[in-house]
Amino acid sequence: MEHLYAPWREAWIKGEEGSPPAGEEPSCLFCRVFADPGRDPENLVVHREDRALVMLNRFPYNGGHLLVAPRVHRGALEELLPRDRALLVELAATALRLLRGLYGPHGFNVGINQGAAAGAGIPDHVHLHVVPRWQGDTNFMTTLGEVRVLSQDLGRVREELARAWPASAGK
């Protein structure tokens, strides 16, 4: 029998991940990350600009799953200024190029889950998902065991993507 080891998911499974101290309201993940650029490696930020950032999803569907978020805290795409909507798409396009070059996925899911009913985990701060996909990446583990197997270390993926991110992207 083989064992799958993913210790970074333990806090999430136990419900500890992102839990605020007793008596405090949780703040928006993206707003917390924007406010603390000194913790970009820990927060898995790949690229940051004045008006947007790109970060790895800590609980990804697949390795390399990126989140592209505007700085402005809005719950809907249509509430963003046109320049911020355009910036999200430009950053997503850069992410697609980098992921394709570094990891060779066979395809991508790119999209926005807007609102809790649509599956948005952070419904008050609109963001775009870029999920690399490989033929056969939904296998018996996902289908039968409702478990995802991720073979990539998030910290290493973050370093590779941050190092490869072009300085002029999105500007």
C-alpha positions, 0 to 999 in steps of 0.5 A: 500500500502506498501512502499519500503525504500532504501535511500542508492540508492538515490545518485546513482539514482541522478547520484551523487554517485562517481562523482568527483569534477569539472575538475577532472577525476574519478579514478578507484573504486578499485584503490581508495579503495586499496589506502585508507584502513582506509575507509574500512567500508565506502567502504564496504570492507569485506576482504583485502590482499596485492594482492586482496580485497573483497567488497560488491557491493554498487548497488547489484543484491541481498543482499550479492553481493560481488566483488573480485578484484585484486590490479593490475589494468588490464582490462582482466583476461588473463592479470593477473599473474597466482597467482593473478587469483588463488587468485581471485578464492580462495577468491571467494570460501571463499565468497561462504562458508561464504555467504552459512553459514550466509544467506543460499542462494539456489544458486549463480551466480559467474562470470566476465563481461569482457569489457563494451560490456559484461556489465562490470560497471568497464571495466578497472579493472577486478573483479569477482562477487559473487551473492547469489540467492534464489528461487523466488528472481526474482519476480514481482517487478523485472519482471514488475517494473524493481526494486530490493527489498533488505531487508538487510542493507549493513553496517550490512552485511559487518560487519557480513562477515568481522567478519566471514572472516577467517584470513588465507583465500587466503594466 
